[in-house]
Amino acid sequence: MAGWGDTCLSPSVIEGRFSIPVIFDDHAHVSSLRDDLPTVLSRFGGTTPKTSRKDFVIENIQSIIFGNAMNERNKYCTVYRICRRRTCAVPGITQYASSSSCEIIWAGRTVTVLEVSDGPTGILVPATALGAWKYPSYASIPPYEALSYVWGSGLAQTPIYINDRPIVIKPNLDAALQSLRLPTQARLLWVDALCIDQSNADERSRQVGYMRLVYKHATRVIVWLGSWTSGAEMAFELAERLAHMRDSCGADKDTLQKAVVGLAIGAPEAFHHLDQLFDRPYFIRNWCIQEVVASKWAKAKCEGLEMNFFDLISMAPYVAVKRDQILVGMPFEFWNMIFLLQHPSSGSRGGAVEGSLGNLTLLLASSRDFKKMSHVTDPRDKVFSILGISDEGLDPSLALTQIMSTSGTNTALSLYRRAASSIARHINDLGPGLDVLRHKALQPNYNKDVVEVYRDLTRFLIRKSPRVLSVLAHVQHTDDPAQSYYPSWVPKWFQPRQCSVLDVGCFLAGFSDGHFRYFAEVEDMTLSKEPIQPNSLRLRGFHVDWVKSVSEVLEYSLTGPFPFQDLWNQMFSFPLNQSPMPLYHDKAPLVMAFCATLLATPLGAAMGDITDAAVFLLSKILVDDTILITYGPEKLSLLDRLCSLVTMELGEAGADPERFERGARSVCFHPRFYVTEKGYLGIGPRMMSPGDEVCVLFGGRVPFILRRMADYHLFIGDTHINDDDDAMWGKITEGIKNHRKSNIPSFLYEMG
């Protein structure tokens, strides 16, 4: 391939017969089929005075398909490499290698595989870069394996000899190749660091575009978890035992749970080592997701230890439960989802396209915690690694035809998508570089810088049908956005998640009833042309309120008590037990509105509702002062109000103070609490400050916080505001869209 030599072979016709391309060292020759191999060999040096046939070895590289792309009768051709017999620099190792690699190139895509020479481990590994094969004619490729591994942070210092030329590799790959080397047989492997010219941006972009197919058509994917460490055997043995229990118990979850608990009690050390195994870098590398999802069969390997990889990741729920941590367990939940999708009996469904795990926004958000290691160097890979397992990446027509509907499958739309995708595939097979229907933002391109990749992807996700602003809910600034190289409205997907996401489909702030082709009102987002100001985003919406005061960022222990009292003291100048208790806008006691805001009702209701909040107040906050607190003009008893919300006694099933705290923790993970000028309560992004604006942008499910600058706005993040549901549930949007509340104006917000 490029970087190791550019010898190209192209089939030709001699007297109506297809000829045989032959590689003789680094020179390509063509011989007629009428010539047998001995004749070919003698023609190219076998009978010269200085050499004899025993000095050469003939390699049958591959029977390939070639011919006109539009010709139904494609022909087969066998390609041979004639290599000089050479002795490797390492004593005792004989290597058959040509002086350069070569690709068999024609109108189509090409893939290079590596032949790792046989021999003992612990010495330099010689290898040969073999011919490359056209996609989609993978049926003619000899069996090969694909390596899935982590590049690692160490410096590249170990040489591997490819076609007699040293290529320096990193320690983790060196350890993997040493372990995978067979003693008496060569091994065909695809390894990204060696089979892709990493110094060529165009080559990297081209190969990454169909890397998923490389792993899909491999006979198996070898998941290299790293070198052996103490306790690894116990971890593998425990994982295999648990997988066997899972298969034996089937749908009987109670029996399985008892068996797992019993095993955990009886083998705590093994569980500890299994937990440590999931701390290995492999499980937070983005490319690994695509590589195993696309595979037919994946085997986890740790030097001499190996097991079915999908059995191993089925242990992820046990590890997540053992750690009992919020958000930190998200990578484990992601791996568990992959395991469930590999087992149809689980009932789990993937994305809208075969081989997909879901839409791009969902996958980028769900895998956000995969990148926690500072030595992961290229943030662009965060996006490119997800394309091969996402709806939009696998079927670009979805980006043009998606609709919001609750009526089930649209038959006509499905037929259109299938027809468009089929036509696109036929056109794309005509030659490399063809990829109709695919937007530029969905094409891996290492010639673009990181900001361009993320900015263009965000614009695409906003622009694509039906133009819903869900992507903006994932903007999570950790420092002043005015000082960033990125536009403030671009999510930095390569950063771990900083706080809870409020847009999970519960709210409809920027939506209204009726049929709309697009929900977001976007300007300067033409379909066929580049935007005039690519770093600016113009969206229409309306003003809700101004932020008056904000709390400190909510920091708390994941297992400790929720800082309820401290947060109250930050936001209000009067104590929690003051009588009478002020009323909120909905005429409820302020403390109840405070609790409802912490739950972002109904977002946190899955864990704790207002009944749980009442029990929490009675049992932990207002224990001594409840009877003395009144509220409202009638001076009603807060105790009576709280008790009326609790329909069951403490300790029984039903209302639970701990459940309220869990719900508040899940919603209020690192945001700020705020009060608006009109007295509304809300939770918002950690970088918000007094003077910021609460607004609703059409097409957004939740309101957003913006900061007004001299001639534009900074996008700060998403928010929940407790405003009697007018803003959160689209009542104001409904009035504006249907001209029933014309006194509320809409504005064009320009964000930079």
N, C-alpha and C positions, 0 to 999 in steps of 0.2 A: 504494500500500500504506500501511499504518499509518505515520504519521510524515510523509507527504507529502499527506495528504488521505484522507478516509474515504468518498468517494462510492461507493455500492454500487448495482449494477444487479441486478434480478431479473426474469426473464422473466414475462410475464403473458399472459393470453388475452383477446382482444377478439373477440366474435362468432364464437367457435370457431376463430379464426385466431391463430397465434403472432405477437406483436408484435416490433418491432425496438427494442432499447435503443439510445438515441443519447446521446452525450456532447456537450453544447454548452458549451464552456469547462468550468466546474466544476459544471455542473448536469446531472443525468440526466433524460432524457425518454423516453417510450415512444410509438412511432408504429405504426400498423397497417401490415401488409404491403400494404394497398391503396394506401398513399401511396408514390409514387416519391420518390427522393432530392431532386430539385429542389423538390418540394412541401414535404418536410421542411425543407429549407434555408430556403425562403421563410418557413415558419412560425416559424422561430427566428432571425429577424433579417435574412435576406437581402434583404428589401424595405423595410427601415426607411430613413427619409430620410438617416441618417448613415452607413449602410453599404451595400455592394453585394456581390454574390456573389463578385466577384474578391477581396474581403477575407477569404475563407474557403478552406480546403482540406478536402476530405473524405477521411478515411482509413478504409479497410477494415481494421479491426484484426484480426478473427479470426472464422472460422466455428466456433462452439462447439457442444457438445452440452449440452442441458439437458433437464429433465424429471424425473419421479419416479424415484428411485433404483431402485425395484422394477419400474418399467415397462420392458419389453423394447423398446418402440418409442420410444427416445429421439429427440428432434427436434433439428434443426440450426437455428441462428440466427446471422445475421451481425450483428456489432456494429460500429458506425461511430463514429468520433470526428470531430466538426466543430471545427476549430481556427481561431482567428484567425491570419491571416498577420502575423507579427511580425518585426521586425528585431532581431537580437541586439545586445548591447552592443558586440560586436566588429565594427568596420566591415567591410562587405563580406560578412557572413554573414547569410543569411536563415534563420530558424528557425521551424519549424511546431511549436508546443508549446501544450498546454493548461495552464491555471494550476495544476492538481493532477493527480496520478496517480490512477488508480482501479482497483479490483479487481472482477472478475466473480466473485461469490461465491455458492455454493449448497452443498448438503450434500456437501461433499468438501474436498479439500485444494487450496490455491492456490499458484501460483508467479508471481512478477513478473519480467519481463525488461526490459532497457534497450535503447532504440533510440538508438545513438550517431549523431549527425548527420554528414553528409558534410562534407568541407572539408579544407583543408591542415593539416598538423601545425604545432606550435610556437605555437598560440594556444589560448585557452580552449575547451574542448570542450563544446558544448551537447548535451543529450540529453533524451529523453522516457521516462518510466516508463510502459510500456504495460500492457494488461490482464493479468490472471493467469488461469491455466488449471487445470482440475481434474485431479487424479490420480485414476484411472489413465488418463484419456482423453487421453493424450499424442499420439495419432494425429492429433488436430485442431490441434496446435500448429504455427505456421509455423516454418520452419527457423531455429534459433538456435544460437549458439556459446556455450560456457561457458569462462570464464577461470580457469585454475589458476595461482596466483602466491603470492608471499610478501608479507605486509603490510609488513614492514620495520620498522626501529626509528626512522626519522625522524619528526618531528612532522608532523601533518596541517596543511598550510598552503596547498595548491593548490586553488582552487575549481573544481568542475565544475557547470555549470548544468543542473539537472534540472527540467523544467517551469518554467523561468525562475527557479528558486530555487537559490542557490549551496549546494553541499554540499562541505565541505572534505575532501580526500583526501590520502593520504600520497604521497611522491615516487615510489615504485616503481609504484604503481597509475597515477599520472599519466603516467609514462613509458610504461607499457603501453598506455593508452588513446590516447596521442598516436601511438604506433607502429601501433596497430591501426586507426586512423581511415582510412577510405577516402576518396579525393578526390572521387568523384562519386556515391557510393551510401551510404545509411544502412546501419548494421550492427546486427543484433540480438544482444545479448550478455547473458549472465547473469554478474553479478559479485557475490560475496557481500557485500562492503562496502557496495554500493549497492542491492542487491535485497532485503536483509534489514535490517529496522530494528534496528540494533545497540543502541539504547537501550532496547529493549523485551525483557525477559527471556523473557516468554511467547512472543513472536514468534520470537526466536532459537531457543528450544527446539523450537517447532513446525517451523520451516524445517530445522533441523539434522536432525530426525528422518527426513526424506526427501530430504536433500541428494544422496544417492547417485543417486536417480532423476533429479535435474536433470542430472547429468553423464552418466548412462546414455542419456538421450533427446536429448541435444545432438547436432547433426550432427557436430560435432567439438569436442574440448577443446584449447584453445590453452594450452600450457605456457610461461609467460613466465619465462625464466631470469634476466632482468635486462637492463640496458643493455649496450651494446657495450663491450668492453675490448680492449686490445692482445692479439693472439694468438687471439682468438675464432674468426676465420676459419680459422686453421690447425687448431684443435680440431675444428670442424665438418667440415672437409674430411677430416681423419684418421678421424673416426668414420664418415663415409660410406664411405670406402675400406675400413675394417675390416669394416663391415657387408656390403659387396659381397663381400669375401673369404669371409666366413662363409657367405653364401648360395651362393657358387660352389663351395666345398669340401664343403658338405653334411655328411655323416657322417664324412668323412675328417679326423679330428682331427689326425693327424700332419702332413698337408699344411698345415692351417690354422695349426698351431703354428709351423711353419717360416716360413710367410708372415708371421705376426705378428712373430716374432723379427727377420726380415729388415727389416721395416718399422720396427721399433723402433730397430734399429741405424742405419738410414738416415735416420730423421727424429726424432732425440731431442728437438729443440725442439718439434715438434708434439705429441709425447707429454707433454712438460712442460705445454703449454697445455691438453691434454685433462685432465690431472691437476688443473690449476687450475680447470677448468670444473666438475668434480665437488665442488669446495670451495665452490661457491655455496650460499647459504642454502636454496635450493629443495630440495636433496637431503636436508635434515634437518628439513623441516617435515612434521608429522604429517598435516595435512589433505591434502597433496599425494598421499599414498598412495591414499586412497579415490578421489580425483578422477580419477586416471589408470587405476586398476583398473576403475572403473565405465565408462570411456569406450569408445565404439565405435572411435574413432580419435583419437589425440593427436599434436599437432605441436609440437615444441620450437621456441621462437622467442627470438632475441636481437637485437632491433631488426630489421635487414634480413636476418639469417641465420635460416634455418629448416630443419628436417629431421624425419623421423619420430622421435617421442620414444622409441619402443620400440627402434629401432635405436641410439639414443644410449645408453640404459641397458644395452644389451647389451655396452657397453664396460666396465661395472663390474668384471668379473673381471680385466681387464687392469690397471685402476687399482689394484685391491686387491693384485695380485701385485707391481706396481711399488712400492707402499708397503711391502709385506712387514711388516705390523704386526698384532699380535693385538688383537682386539676393536675397534680403531679402524676396521677394515674392515667391521664388521657392517652399517652402512647400505648399503654397496655390495653385500654379499651379499643383503640384502633386496631391493634394486632388481633384482639379477640374478634372484632368484626370481620377481619380477613379470614380467620379460621371458620367462622359461621358461614360465610359465603361459599367456602369450599365444600360445605356439607349441606346439600339441598334439604335434607331432613330437618334442619334447624328452622326452616321457614323464613330465614333472612333473605332479603332481596337487595341486590346491588343497585346500580344506576339504571338509566333508561336505555343504555346500550350494552350489548353483551361484552363482558370483560371490564365493565366500568364499575367503580365503587360509588359513584355519585357525581354531582355537579362540581365544577371547579371551586366555587366559593366554599362549599361544604368541606371539600378535601383540604384546601389550603388552610382553613380554620382548624379542622380536626387534627391536622398533622403539625400544627404550629409549635408544639412543645417538642417535636423531634429534634429541633436544632437548638441545642443548649451548649454546644461545645465550640469554644472560640476558635479552634483550629480548622473548622469547616470553612473553607476559604471563599467559595464562589456563591453568593446569594442567588444568582440566576438559576442555579440548579434546583432551588426550591420550587420554582415554577416549572421548569422543563421536566423535572422528574415526575410531576403529577399529570402532565398532559396525556401520557399513555394509558392512564387508568381513569380518566374523567369522561363524562358525557360529551362535553364540547370538544375535547381533544380527540376522541375516537370517532365522533360523528359531527363534523362542523356544521352540518345542515340544521342541527338543533338550535344553534345560536340565532338562526334566521326565522325559526318557526315555532319557538316555544310560546305557550299561552298559559294564562291562569284560568283553570277550569276545575269545577268539582263534579262535572257530569261524566267523568270517566274518559275512556279512550276516544279520541276523535279519529274515526276510520279514514276519512278523506285526507287528513293531515298525515296520518301514518303512511298511507300509500304514497303521498308526495315525498315524504322523507326517504322512503325506501328507493323510490325511483331516482331521486336526486343523488343519493349516496351511491347507487349502482352505476350511474353514468359517470360520476366523479371518479370512482375506482377504475373504470375502463380508461378514462382519459389519463389518469395519473400513471397507469402502467405503460404508457407510451414512451416515457422517458424520465430520467432523473430531473429533479427540480420542479416537476409538475405537481401541483397540489391545489386543484381547484376547490372552491368553496371555503378553503381554510383562510381565516383572517390572519393578517401578519402578526397579530399579537399572540396567535396560537402556534407560530412557527419558531422552533428553537433557533436562536440567532446569537452566537457569541460575539458578533461584531457590534452588537448594541451594548451600551453600558448598563449597569444595574438599575439606575434611575429610569432609563428608557423602558427597560423590560417591565418594571413594576407599574410605571405610569401608563404605558400602552395597554397592559393587561387590565388595569382598573377602568380605563376608558371603555375598553371592549365589554367588560362585565356590566357597565352602566348602559352602554348602547344596545346590547343584544336584547332581542325581543323577550319579554314584553316591557323592558326598561323598568325594573324594580331596583331600588337602591340598597339592596341587602349588603353589597360589598362595603358600603361606607360604614356600616356598623362594626367593621373589623379594624377601623383606624384606632390605634391605641398608642398615643404619644407617651414617651418616657422623658422627654425634655422639651424645651420651648420649640414649637414647630416653626416659629419665625426664623430660627437659626439653622434649620435643616436644609440639606440639599434637595430633599424630596418635596414635591408639592404637598401641602398639608392634608389633602384629601386622598392620598395614596397610602394604603395599608402596607406596612413593612412585614410581609408574611414571614421573613426570615428571622424575626425576633420572636422569642417565646411569648405566649399570651400573658398580658399584664393584668387583666381584670375580666370580670364577667361580661358576657355578650348579652345585651338586652333584646336584640332582634332575633327571636327564635320562632317567629310566626304567630305570636299571640296577639299582636296589635296591628291596627290599620290606620295609623295616624295620617298618612298621605294618600289614602284611597277613598273612593266614593262609589256608590252604586252606579250601574250603567255599563255599557260596553265601550271600552277604550282600547285602541290599538296599542298605545303606549301609555304607561302610567306616569313616568317621570317626564317633566317638561324640560328638555335639554336644548340648549343652543350651542352652535359651533360644534356639532357632532355629526357631520355629513357622513353618508354611507360610503361614498366612493373617493373622498378626498381627505387629505390630512388636515387636522385642525389648524387654524391660523395661529392660535396661541396654545401649543400642546400642554403647557404647564398650568393653564387656567381651566377651570370647570365652571360652567354657568348653569345653574338650576333654579327653577322657579318654585316659590313657596310663600309662606306667610309668617309674620312675627307672632310670638306667643307671649313672651315676657322677658324681663331683664333679671339677671342673677344679682341678688343683694348681698348674700353672705354665703360662705362655703366652709365646710369643716376641714380638718386635716385629712390626709389620705387614710382610709380605714385599714389599719394594719392590726392583725390579731393572730393569735395562735390558732391553728386549724383544729386543735383539740381542746382549747381552753374556752372560757365563757365569752360570749359576744359582748363587746364594750358598749352596752346599751346606755348606761348611766353617763358615762364619759361623753358619748356623742350628744346626748341631750344637753349636757352642760355647755358644750361647745356652741350649740345652735341657739339656745334660748337664755335670756337673762334672768329667768325665774326658775325656781327649783321644780322638780317633777311632782312634788307633793303639795304644790301651792293650791289653795282653795280660794275662789272657784277656779277650776281648770278651764282655760280658754277653749272656745269652740273653733272648729275648722270650717271651711267653706260649706261642707255638707252637713253642718250642724252637729257633727259627732265630736266627742271630746278630742282635743288636740293629740293626746297621747295615742288614741286609736288610729288617727291619721298618720302619726309618726310610725306606728307599727306597720300599717298597710303600705307605706312608702318603702320601708325596709324590705318588704316582701315583693315590691313591684307588682302588687296584686293585678292579675292572677298568676304572674310568672313564678313566684315562689310557692304558690298554693300546692304544687305537687309534693312539697316537703312539709310545709306548715301554713295554715290559714289563720284567719283572724280569731277563730276560736282558740287555737293554740296560743295565739298572742295574748288573749285574755287570761289563760291559765298561767302563762309566763309572768305576766304582770302581778297576778295574785300571789304566786308562789315565790317569786324571786326579787321583785322590785318594790312593790307597795305593801309589803307584809304588815308593817306596823301602822301605816298611815291611811290605809284604804278607806276606812269608815269616815274619816274627817274630810275627805275630798268631795267636793260637789262640782257640778258643771251646769252651764246654761242659766237663763233667767229664772227658771223654776227651782234652781238649786237642787237638781236631781243628784242622787247618790251615785258616785262612780262605782262603788262596790256593787250596787244593784245592777248597774249596766254591765259590768264584767261578769257577774254571776249569771245574768240572763243569757249571755253568749255561751256559757259552759253548760251543756246539757247532760253531762255525765260527770260523776265524781272523779277526783284525782286518783290516779293509780289504775283506773280501768281503761279499757280500750276506748279510743276517741281522742279528746283533747290532750295534748302532750306539750309541755313547755320546751322539752329538748327538740321537738320537731320544729317549733318556731325558730329556735336558734339555728338549726341546720338550714332552714329555708333562708334566713337572713344571711347566713354565711355564703350560701350558693349564689345569691344575688349581689351581695355587697362585698365582692372580692376585689379590694384595692380601688374602689371609686371614691368620690367625695359626696357628702350629703350637702344639699344647698336649700336656701330659702329665696324665693323670688321677691321682686318689688311688690307684687300683689298678694304676697303671703302664701303662695303655693310651695309645697315641699317636693323635693326631687332628689334623685341620685344621678350623678353624671361622671364624666371622665376625670382622671386624676390631674390633668393639666388645666382644668377650668379654673376661673378666678372671678371675683366680683366684677360686674360690668359686662360680662359675656351675655350673649343673646340666646334665648331659647326660641327655636323656630321649627316649623314643619316644612319639609321639602316634599313636593308631590312625588309619589312613588316610593317614599320611605315608610317603613312599618312603624318606626319610632321617631320621635322628635330628635333634633340634633342641637349641639351647642356650637355657636359660631362666635368669632371674635372680630369685631369691626376694626379694620386698619384704615389708613388714609384713603385708599381708593379700591380696596378689595376686602375680603373676609378671610380669616384663617379658619379652617375646619378643625374643631377641637375633638369632637367625638359624639357618640349617641347618648341619649338620656331617657329617663322615665320621670314624668312629672305627674303628681297626684292632683289633677285639676277637674274632678267630677267627670272624667272620661271625655270631655269635649275635644281635647287635642289627641289623646291616646287612641281613641276609637274612631276617628275620622269624622266626627260631627261637624267640625268647622270646615274641613275639606269638602264635605258633602254640600254645605251651604254655599261655598265659593264656586264649586264646579257647576252647581245647578242654579246659581244666581239667586239663591234664597236669602243669602246674607251678604249683600253687596257692600255693606258698610265695613267689611273686613277685607282690606286690599291684599293683593298678592304682589310679591317683589321678585326681581331677578337677582339672585345672589351670585356674585362672581367670587370664586375661591381660588386662591393661589397657593 
